[in-house]
Amino acid sequence: MRCQDTGTINEIIRVDKGDRDKQGNVIYREVLKVDANGNPPLCDCYKEQIFVNCNATSGMKPGEQNRFFENAILDQENRHFFQQAKKFVDSIDVHLKAGTWLYIHGDKQRAEPRGLSAFGTGKSYLTHCIGNELTRLKYRSIYVTEQKLFQDIKSTYRKDSEESEEEVLWRYHNVPILLIDDLFKSQYKDWAEDKMFHLLEARNCPGRVTIINGNYAPNRIDIAMERNGSAVSSRIFGQAVLMEMIGTDRRRNKLRGPESA
């Protein structure tokens, strides 16, 4: 192991700083190899350890961990959604640099007048496909439902909690890619709305991709979040690739294939 269990590679390198001896020979200086922040480079074993504890697939249920783009059951109605999502993943480095969001939504107020459904169209399944593909590509990411996210925060209020609220929030604020399933589903009180708003605000910057699915069109998020919905909606319109998934309710039609989640 190159790091000898330290997690970093303390490598001494020879650097030519332009100094020469009396004979005109280059005088090399020995220095510790560091990155742009002045830190020794991380060993692959340390990177792997971080990845094991920070990948989207680990946050999913067993059946959800087997959902990939290549085994999704596609048809003429949902094919373009999966193609668009796959294209987003294929360009993830670009989106990380820009801090792009992806908002997958289906709103019954838009669907029902057209004889379509906002439910059972595959929003969660598609989110699982994205997360599993990111894991396969070795990108640090977290997949979480909104309910689980709030549970994680509230669990820190117990006396026997091993983490503080600040530590939990830091993880969700700073992970390079965060996938939130079923956002805006909670009955928001002031506490929940403030936590979610500040989380989304913290992630509104380059270097962080946020992938969300929910049941509100962007311009109707204020129905769910009365105090901060307009601000969140503005962030989504300005920062997100929008994907509206309305169509056939595959659950109701008893099409129990994986795309009906």
C-alpha positions as CSV (number, residue, x, y, z in Angstrom):
1,M,0.0,0.0,0.0
2,R,1.6,3.3,-1.1
3,C,0.3,5.3,1.8
4,Q,1.2,2.8,4.5
5,D,-2.3,3.2,6.0
6,T,-1.9,7.0,6.3
7,G,-4.4,7.8,3.6
8,T,-2.1,10.3,1.9
9,I,1.0,9.7,-0.3
10,N,3.9,11.6,1.2
11,E,6.1,11.6,-1.8
12,I,9.4,13.7,-2.0
13,I,10.1,15.1,-5.5
14,R,13.0,16.9,-7.0
15,V,12.2,20.5,-8.2
16,D,14.4,22.7,-10.4
17,K,14.0,26.2,-9.0
18,G,16.6,27.7,-11.4
19,D,19.5,27.6,-8.9
20,R,22.9,26.5,-10.2
21,D,26.2,25.7,-8.6
22,K,29.6,27.3,-9.6
23,Q,30.0,24.7,-12.4
24,G,26.6,25.7,-13.8
25,N,24.9,22.5,-12.8
26,V,21.2,22.5,-11.8
27,I,20.7,22.4,-8.0
28,Y,17.5,20.4,-7.3
29,R,15.5,21.0,-4.2
30,E,13.7,18.1,-2.5
31,V,10.1,19.0,-1.5
32,L,6.9,17.2,-0.5
33,K,4.5,16.7,-3.4
34,V,1.3,18.6,-2.7
35,D,-1.9,19.5,-4.5
36,A,-3.2,23.0,-5.2
37,N,-4.4,23.4,-1.6
38,G,-1.0,22.4,-0.2
39,N,-2.1,18.9,0.8
40,P,-0.4,15.6,0.0
41,P,-2.3,13.7,-2.7
42,L,-4.9,11.2,-1.4
43,C,-4.1,7.5,-1.8
44,D,-6.4,5.4,-3.9
45,C,-7.3,3.3,-0.8
46,Y,-8.5,6.4,1.0
47,K,-10.6,7.5,-2.0
48,E,-12.1,4.0,-2.1
49,Q,-13.0,4.2,1.6
50,I,-14.7,7.5,1.1
51,F,-16.6,6.2,-1.9
52,V,-17.8,3.1,0.0
53,N,-19.5,5.4,2.5
54,C,-20.6,8.0,-0.1
55,N,-22.3,6.5,-3.1
56,A,-26.0,6.8,-4.2
57,T,-26.6,3.1,-4.4
58,S,-25.9,2.5,-0.7
59,G,-28.9,4.7,0.2
60,M,-31.4,2.6,-1.9
61,K,-33.4,-0.5,-1.0
62,P,-32.2,-3.8,-2.5
63,G,-34.7,-3.8,-5.3
64,E,-33.8,-0.2,-6.2
65,Q,-30.1,-1.0,-6.5
66,N,-30.7,-3.1,-9.6
67,R,-32.2,-0.4,-11.6
68,F,-30.1,0.8,-14.5
69,F,-30.7,2.5,-17.9
70,E,-29.9,-0.7,-19.8
71,N,-32.5,-2.8,-18.0
72,A,-35.4,-0.3,-17.9
73,I,-38.5,-1.3,-19.9
74,L,-38.9,1.5,-22.4
75,D,-41.7,2.4,-24.8
76,Q,-42.5,5.4,-27.0
77,E,-43.9,7.3,-24.0
78,N,-41.0,7.1,-21.6
79,R,-38.0,6.6,-23.9
80,H,-37.1,10.2,-24.3
81,F,-37.0,10.8,-20.5
82,F,-34.4,8.0,-20.1
83,Q,-32.4,9.3,-23.0
84,Q,-32.4,12.8,-21.5
85,A,-31.4,11.6,-18.1
86,K,-28.6,9.4,-19.5
87,K,-27.3,12.4,-21.5
88,F,-27.3,14.4,-18.2
89,V,-25.2,11.7,-16.5
90,D,-22.8,11.4,-19.5
91,S,-22.1,15.1,-19.1
92,I,-21.9,15.0,-15.3
93,D,-18.4,16.6,-15.2
94,V,-19.8,19.6,-17.1
95,H,-22.7,19.9,-14.7
96,L,-20.5,19.6,-11.7
97,K,-18.4,22.5,-12.9
98,A,-21.5,24.6,-13.5
99,G,-23.4,23.5,-10.5
100,T,-26.4,22.3,-12.6
101,W,-29.5,20.9,-11.0
102,L,-31.9,18.4,-12.6
103,Y,-35.6,18.6,-11.6
104,I,-37.8,15.7,-12.6
105,H,-41.5,16.6,-12.0
106,G,-45.0,15.7,-12.6
107,D,-47.9,17.9,-11.4
108,K,-51.5,16.7,-11.4
109,Q,-52.7,20.2,-12.1
110,R,-50.9,20.1,-15.5
111,A,-51.5,16.4,-16.2
112,E,-55.2,15.9,-15.4
113,P,-56.6,18.5,-17.8
114,R,-54.8,16.6,-20.6
115,G,-56.1,13.2,-19.5
116,L,-52.7,12.2,-18.2
117,S,-51.3,11.2,-14.8
118,A,-48.5,12.8,-12.7
119,F,-48.1,9.6,-10.7
120,G,-46.7,6.2,-11.6
121,T,-44.8,7.6,-14.5
122,G,-41.3,6.5,-13.4
123,K,-39.8,9.5,-11.6
124,S,-38.3,7.5,-8.7
125,Y,-37.2,4.7,-11.0
126,L,-35.4,7.2,-13.2
127,T,-33.7,8.7,-10.2
128,H,-32.6,5.3,-9.1
129,C,-31.1,4.7,-12.6
130,I,-29.2,8.0,-12.4
131,G,-27.9,7.2,-8.9
132,N,-26.8,3.6,-9.8
133,E,-25.0,4.9,-12.9
134,L,-23.2,7.5,-10.9
135,T,-22.1,4.8,-8.5
136,R,-20.9,2.6,-11.3
137,L,-18.9,5.6,-12.6
138,K,-17.4,6.1,-9.1
139,Y,-18.8,9.6,-8.4
140,R,-19.3,10.5,-4.8
141,S,-23.0,11.0,-4.3
142,I,-25.9,10.5,-1.9
143,Y,-29.4,9.3,-2.6
144,V,-32.0,10.0,0.0
145,T,-35.8,10.4,0.2
146,E,-37.0,13.7,1.7
147,Q,-38.5,11.7,4.6
148,K,-35.2,10.0,5.3
149,L,-33.3,13.3,5.1
150,F,-35.5,14.8,7.8
151,Q,-35.2,11.6,9.9
152,D,-31.4,11.9,9.8
153,I,-31.6,15.5,11.0
154,K,-34.0,14.7,13.8
155,S,-32.1,11.7,15.0
156,T,-29.2,14.0,16.0
157,Y,-31.5,15.5,18.7
158,R,-31.3,12.2,20.7
159,K,-28.9,12.1,23.6
160,D,-27.3,9.0,22.3
161,S,-26.8,10.3,18.7
162,E,-23.3,9.7,17.3
163,E,-23.5,12.7,15.0
164,S,-24.4,16.3,15.5
165,E,-26.9,18.2,13.4
166,E,-24.1,20.2,12.0
167,E,-22.3,17.1,10.8
168,V,-25.4,15.7,9.1
169,L,-26.2,18.9,7.4
170,W,-22.5,19.3,6.3
171,R,-22.7,16.0,4.6
172,Y,-25.8,16.9,2.6
173,H,-24.7,20.4,1.9
174,N,-21.3,19.4,0.6
175,V,-21.5,16.1,-1.2
176,P,-20.7,16.6,-4.9
177,I,-23.9,15.0,-6.1
178,L,-27.1,14.9,-4.0
179,L,-30.2,13.0,-5.2
180,I,-33.5,13.8,-3.3
181,D,-36.5,11.5,-4.0
182,D,-40.0,12.8,-3.4
183,L,-39.2,16.3,-2.5
184,F,-42.0,18.7,-1.5
185,K,-44.0,15.8,-0.2
186,S,-43.9,16.7,3.5
187,Q,-46.4,18.8,5.3
188,Y,-44.0,21.6,5.9
189,K,-43.9,23.4,9.2
190,D,-41.5,26.2,9.8
191,W,-38.7,23.9,11.0
192,A,-38.8,21.5,8.0
193,E,-39.2,24.3,5.4
194,D,-36.3,26.2,6.8
195,K,-34.0,23.1,6.8
196,M,-34.9,22.3,3.2
197,F,-34.6,25.8,2.0
198,H,-31.1,26.3,3.6
199,L,-30.0,23.0,2.2
200,L,-31.0,23.9,-1.3
201,E,-29.4,27.4,-0.9
202,A,-26.1,25.8,0.3
203,R,-26.0,23.6,-2.8
204,N,-26.7,26.5,-5.3
205,C,-23.0,26.8,-6.4
206,P,-20.5,25.4,-8.8
207,G,-19.1,22.0,-7.8
208,R,-22.4,20.6,-6.6
209,V,-25.0,18.9,-8.6
210,T,-28.5,18.5,-7.1
211,I,-31.0,16.0,-8.7
212,I,-34.6,16.2,-7.4
213,N,-37.9,14.6,-8.3
214,G,-41.2,15.9,-7.0
215,N,-44.9,16.3,-7.7
216,Y,-45.0,20.1,-8.2
217,A,-44.3,22.0,-11.4
218,P,-41.6,24.6,-10.7
219,N,-44.0,27.5,-10.7
220,R,-46.2,25.8,-8.1
221,I,-43.6,24.9,-5.5
222,D,-44.9,27.8,-3.4
223,I,-48.1,25.6,-2.8
224,A,-45.9,23.2,-0.9
225,M,-43.4,25.7,0.7
226,E,-45.5,28.8,1.6
227,R,-42.6,30.9,2.9
228,N,-39.7,30.0,0.6
229,G,-41.3,28.3,-2.3
230,S,-40.9,31.3,-4.7
231,A,-37.2,31.5,-3.9
232,V,-36.7,27.7,-4.5
233,S,-38.7,28.0,-7.7
234,S,-36.5,30.8,-8.9
235,R,-33.4,28.7,-8.2
236,I,-34.8,25.7,-10.1
237,F,-35.8,27.8,-13.1
238,G,-32.4,29.4,-13.1
239,Q,-30.2,26.4,-12.3
240,A,-32.0,23.2,-13.3
241,V,-32.5,21.1,-16.4
242,L,-36.3,20.5,-16.3
243,M,-37.9,17.2,-17.1
244,E,-41.7,16.9,-16.9
245,M,-42.8,13.2,-16.5
246,I,-46.5,13.0,-17.0
247,G,-48.3,10.2,-18.9
248,T,-49.7,6.8,-18.2
249,D,-50.1,5.7,-14.6
250,R,-48.3,2.4,-14.8
251,R,-49.3,1.3,-11.3
252,R,-52.9,1.8,-12.0
253,N,-52.7,-0.1,-15.2
254,K,-50.9,-2.9,-13.3
255,L,-47.9,-2.7,-15.5
256,R,-45.6,-3.9,-12.7
257,G,-42.4,-3.7,-14.5
258,P,-39.5,-1.7,-13.1
259,E,-40.5,1.4,-14.9
260,S,-43.7,1.7,-13.0
261,A,-42.0,2.8,-9.7
